[in-house]
Amino acid sequence: MSKQVSTLDERPPDVGELTPPDRTLMGPGPSDVHPRVLKAMSTPLVGHLDPSFVEIMDEVQELLRYVFRTDNTWTIPVSGTGSASMEAAIGNLVEPGDTMLVPTNGYFGGRMRSMAERAGGEVVGVDAPWGEPLDPVDVERAFDEHQPDVFGFVHAETSTGVRQPDVSALTDIAHEHDAYVIADCVTSLGGVEMRVDEWDVDVAYSAPQKCLSCPPGASPLTLNDRAMEKVLSREEPARSWYLDLSLLEGYWGDDRAYHHTAPITNVYALREALRLVAEEGIEERWARHRAVAGELKAGLRDLGLEMNAAEEYWLPSLNAVRVPDGVDDAAVIDRLLDEYDLEIASGLGDLEGEIWRIGCMGRSARRKNVEYLLAALEDALTEQGF
């Protein structure tokens, strides 16, 4: 029997100092991060059950309630990226045998479908074209036909640049049918008006790297008492141990009992990002996003570009712009990155190659960023003869 010869290189890898490029982030996320948030991440670690960290947990929960506009006791940062808070919401509220109604008008409605199916739910859709919001008439028709137990919708669809208007009209329909409502607020929380309690949303989840301008790693989630009662009364446990809210209740609830090691540095960062929101004021922050993104939209139109979403459901935090005929969308993205250290993104799903997605979120929603982007984009378009 021949002896296997190791090809393992005994020398340590020659990896130099970390020097990432200094980009201006105007894509669909992450957004630019405030120096105060980066500084918070460099502060000393404490244990995840240290009394000082427990106090920080309380502060983060209080700040999250302010940003969500809710009094929900069950308001926490989930350990993980926005997809973790999304899966925590859907995977705990949807039980095997439940029916979930999801939208078909964007990429992230499709992700809702996938997560609900993995949770054991039966999934049905409510249709709308990509680039348009859900029509309450269609939602009511879908409820009458399918009688779903859970209804999910995307408040700010990152793939299309569409904001769902009149959220209360959707939640009223759902609650008339005794269904629970899950709202995807990933691209709206902290930048676009969202009122969880006033609009009667049962569960809402988000991500920190968009309008909150915080590195990903601890993601906002809130549930009202009605939704949490359903979670705690499940006949069988959620399929994810890590994201099981009935177990996380022991850590984020009154007991502060060990469940897993929280991402301490990310919680520090989220706390500082939320402090910045509170200092600015949530309504003032919404107004800033509308004003700065409005200047971006006007400048794009001056360049001869068209928005993907109509004015009545335009999403200030994520501007979807139609790629003109004869223009190579990827070449424009590459030029902005290579020549200007400026990030924007292409389309997703049905809109791949048809739009650019330009973020105007959090710290990136500044006039100097908009002016820089418009000048760089004009240069990239001129290069292609537009």
N, C-alpha and C positions, 0 to 999 in steps of 0.2 A: 504494500500500500504506500503510495507516494506521500511524502510529507508536504503539507501546504506551506508555501512561501509567503510570508507577510509582505505586503507592499506598503504598509503604513509608514509614512514619513515621520521619523523621530524628531525632526526639527519643529519647534513651535511655529505657528503661523506668524508671518510678518505683517501685522496689521497696524497701520499708523493711527495717529490721533484722529478723533472724530471731527470732521469739518464739513457738515452738510451745507449746501448752498443756502444763501439768504434770499428766499423767495418772497414775492408778494402774492398772497394766496387769495385768488378771486374765483376759485372753482366752487364746486358743491360741498366743500368741506374736506379737510379742516380749514378754518379761517385763521387769520393772524392772531397770535396770542399776546396779551398784554405783558410787559416786563414784570409786573407785580405777580402775575400767575406763575411765570417761570421762576421767580425768586422764591415763591412759596414752595415750589417743588424741590428746592435746594436746601430746605430747612431740615433739622435733624429728625430722624425717625423715632417714634415711640411705639410701644406695643399696641396691637389692635384692641386690647382690653385694658390698656392703661387708663386711669381716671381722666387724664388730660385728653385722651383721644375720645373717650365717651362724651366729654363736654363738646368736643369738635363735632361729633356725630349729631348731637342735639342742635348745634348751630346750623349745620348743613341742612338738616330737616326743616328747620324754621325758615331758612332762606329759600329752600325749594318750594315750600308752601306759598311764599310770597310770589315767586315767579310763575308758578302754576295758577295762581289766583284761587287757592283752595284752602279749606280748613281740614282736609283729610288727615287723620292721624297717620294713616299708612302712606307716607310719602318718604321715599328713600332713594339713595343712589345705588343702583345695582352694580356689583363688581364685574366690569366688562364693558365692551363697547355698546353702542346703541342697539346692535342686534341682540345683545344679552337682555336689555330691558324689554325689547320687543318680544323675545321668546318667553321671558318671565311673565309678561302680561297675557299672551295668548296661551302658552303652555299650562298656566295655572287656571285660567278662567274656562278654557275649553276642555271638557271631559269627554272620554270615549262615549260615543252615541249622541253628543251634542251636534247641532247644526250651526255653522257659522256662515254668515253672509258677508262676503268681501267684495270690494270694488274691482273692476277690470280696466279702469281708466289710467293705469300707470304701473310702473315696474314694481312698486312696493306693495300694491294690492296683491300681486303675484307672490310676493314673499309672505304676506299674511296667509295666503292659501296654503303654501308649503308648510308653514309652521303649524297651522290648524290641523292639517292632515296628519302630520307627525304626532300630534297630540291625541289622535284617535277620533277627531271630529269629521263629520260629513260637511263638505264645503259647497256652497252655491254662490253664484255671482250676481251682482247687479251691474248692468252694462252702461258704459258711457264711452264716447270716443276719447282716445289719448289726446290731451290738450283741452279737455273740458271737465268741469266738476260733475259730481253726481246730481241728478235731478230728483228732488224729493218725491215727485210723482212716481218715478221709476223705483225708488226705494220702497215706497208704500206698496206698489204692485208686487215687488219681490217678497215683501213680508207677508202679504196676503196669500201668495202662492206657496211659500216655503216654510213659513212660521219658524224662523231661526231662533235659536236660544241666545246667540251672541252676534252682534253686528260690529264690524270693524270698518273704519274709514280713515283716509289719509287727509289730515288737515292741510298739509303743505306738501304737495307731491314733487319730490326732488327731480323726478325724471321728466316732468312736463312743464314745470314752472307755474302750476295751477294751485290756487288757494280755494279751499272749499268754503263758499260763503254760507251764511245762515245755518250755522251748526245746530242751533236749537231746533230747527225744522226737522233735522234728521233724528236727533235724540228724542224728540216728542213722539215720532213714529215708532221708534224702537221701544220706548217705555209703554206706549199704548198696547204693545204686543208682549209686554213682560220680558223683553230681551235686555241684555246687558250691552253697553256701548264701550268699545275700545277705540281710542283716538291716537293715531300716529302724529306726534308733534315734533318729529325729529328736526325738521327744517323751519319750525315756527317758534318753538319755546325760547323766550327771551328776545325775540325780534319782531314777531307778528302777533297781533292781538289774539290771545287765547285765554278763555275764562272757564276753567274746569267746573267750578261750582255753579256759576250763573247759567252756563250752557248745559248743565245736567249731564256731564260726561262721567261715566262710572270708572273708567280706567284710562289713563293717558301715559304714554311713554315718550322719551326723547333721547337725545345724544348730546354730549357736552361740547363737541368740537365744531358745532355750527354757530348758531346765534349767541351761544354762551362763550365762545372763543376760549375754550379750555381743551387741553389735550385729551384724547379719548382714554377711557379706562374706568370711569365711574359714571353711570348713566341714569338720568332721572326717571322715576316711576312713581305714580300715585294711584291709589285705589280708594274708593269711598267704602263706607261700612257695608253697604249692600253687596258690593263685589267681593269684599274680603270675607263676608259670611259664606258666600258660595265657595270660595277657595278653601276655607277651613272646614266645610261640611262635605267635601268630596268623599265619595265612597272608596276610591282608590287614590293613592298618592300621585302627584304629578310625575311625569316620566323622567324629568331631570332632577336629580338630587341637588345639584349645585344651585339651581334656580327655583327650588321648591319654596314658595313663599310661606308655607306653613312652618317650615324650618327656619327660614330667615327671620320670621316673626320673633324668634327667641333672641336673635342678635340685635335687630333694630327696634324691637319692642322694649317693654319695661325691664326685662330680665338682663339684657345685654350679655347673653350666654354665647359661648363660642359656637360658631358654625363653620366658618372658614376664615382664613387670614385676609382681611380686607386690604385693598390696594391703598395703603396709607398715604403715599405721596400723591396719588390721584385724587384722594379725598381732600387733601390740603389744597390742591390746585382748584378743585371744584368750589371749595369754600371761598377762595379768593376771587374766582370768576363771578360767583354769585354776589359777593360783597360789592363788586364793581357794578353789577346790575342794580343792586339796592341803592348805591350812592347816586347813580344816574336817575333812578326812578323808572319803574317798569313802563308807565305810560309814555314818559319822555323818551324812553328807549324805542318803543314802538314808533313814535313820531320821527325819531332820527332815521330809522331804517326806511320809513316811507319817503322822507325828504331826500336822503342821499340816493336811494335807489331810483327815485323819480328823476333826479339829475342824470343818472346813468341811462335810464330809459330814453330821456330826451336826447342825450348825446348819441345813443345808438341809432335813433331815428334820423338824426342829422347826418349820420354816415350812410344813410340809405338802407338801413337794416330794419327788419320787421320782427316784432315780438311774436312768440308762439301762442301766448295766452291773451284772451280778450281783456280789456281794461277792467271789467267788472269782477274778474276773478284773477287778476294779475297778482303774482306772489313777489313782494319786494325783496325777500331774502334770497330768492333764486330766480334769476332772469333767463328764461329760455328764448334764444334768439335764432331765427331762421337763417340757415346757411344759404347765401345767394347762389343762384344758378352759375355754374362755371367756376366756383371757388372750391378749392380743396380744403375741407374743414380741418383735417389732420395737419396739413402743412401750416395753417394759421396757428394752431395750438403749439406746434413744434417751434415756430419762429418766436412766439411770445415767450416760450420757456427758454430757448437758447439765447436770444438776443436781449431779453428784458427781465429774465428771472421772474416771469409773471405766469401764474397758473390759471387757466380756465379748463373746461372739460367738454368732451363731446357728448352726444346723446346716448341714451340707454334704450334697449329693447326696440320697440316699434319706431322710435325716433333716432336710432343710431345713424349717424351721418347726415341727419337733417337739421339738427340744431347744435348750437353751443350753449353750454350751461355756465352762466356767469353768476357767481355768488356775490352777495352784498350783505355780509353777516357779521355781527358783533364788531370786533375791532377793525375788521376789513371794511366795514361800512363807513368809510371816511372820504371826504371830498378829494383829498390828494390821491387816494387810490383810484377813484373814478377817473380823474383827469389823466393819470398815468396810463390806465387801461385804455381809455379812448384814443390817446395819442399812439400807443403801441399797436392797437388794433387797426387804426387808420393806415399805419405803415405796412402792416402785414397784408391788408387788403389791397393796397396800392401795388405792392410787389406782384400780386396776382392779376393786376390789370382791372380791378374793380373800381 
